[in-house]
């Protein structure tokens, strides 16, 4: 059996997306069919549309989502029809060298659904990050579904599926921010603001938000930043040092993904401090640093993939904090939109007008 649903497709590099009929098969072994309730519009979806990820067009966009399991295939035991789930793009295998070493958040063999969703004419679709959730229903590997409390808002907790988890995890999991630490976050979009929120959760004493846009800095302060720096007007390295007794921050999180801002993060950290790169660079970018400075400043230079999260561990915990009123995920939902408004949401994203537009079905 197959299902005809509506979905948002990117057919070619830079072309506007279109709302089309998608054919979704019933789940096979190890797969789950999910009725999507909400899906955030993430920069990664725009990268797919622009051909910045690969050229496997056409893409079924959308990946930052929550919904209800409609049916499961043979051998699936972790989720069942009726479960409210957050979708994730790193379904761990349990068998690779990272998993066997007890570090499944680094899983090197994550998996997706084996069957393909298609257009009406049979053209196979490439689902964004193996999910493809700008659709009424999507087919995923069952391991991409994490069951959470049904009473949570799908529009809010679905954002843990990508950007918000990336930021919170960059602070808590990768950066190991601890009580009393000083933290600087460079770049205050959705991921950067989530890193601010994560640093606040971890008990950081000082959280310095850096951006070029005063509107974003104001939002960052509402989400937990204790200080703000407009890097268009002030040298951020000097400002961060001045705010930390001349030393630099214990942890600096770079949420932009550019060589210039990475250098700022590198020199704005304290000796033996930590730099976390969670912003995603483009393939042509190069970084040049004096090797003596890398050696002499000590500490750690880390990259954060998906906030080094383990969905089965982190999603339920963060949803519980949200339901307790201790994690304001609703603050990330700037607007809710329909499936046919995704292209307009990309335009608003470009203008810096939103933290997240969220498609609600």
Secondary structure, 3 states (H helix, E strand, C coil): CEEEEEEEEECCCCCCCEEEEEEEECCCCCEEEEEEEEEECCHHHHHHHCCCCCCCCCEECCCEEEEEEEEECCCCCCCCCCCEEEECCCCCCCCCHHHHCCCHHHCCCCCCCCCCCEECCCCECEEHHHCCCCECEEEEEHHHEEECCCCCCHHHHHHHHCHHHHHHHHHHHHCCCCCCCEEEEECCCHHHHHHHHHHHHHCCCEEEEEECCHHHHHHHHHCCCCEEEECCCCCHHHHHHHHCCCCCEEEEEECCCCHHHHHHHHHHEEEEEEEEECCCCCCCCCCCCCHHHHHHHCCEEEECCHHHCCHHHHHHHHHHHHHCCCCCHHHHCCEEECHHHHHHHHHHHHCCCCCCEEEEC
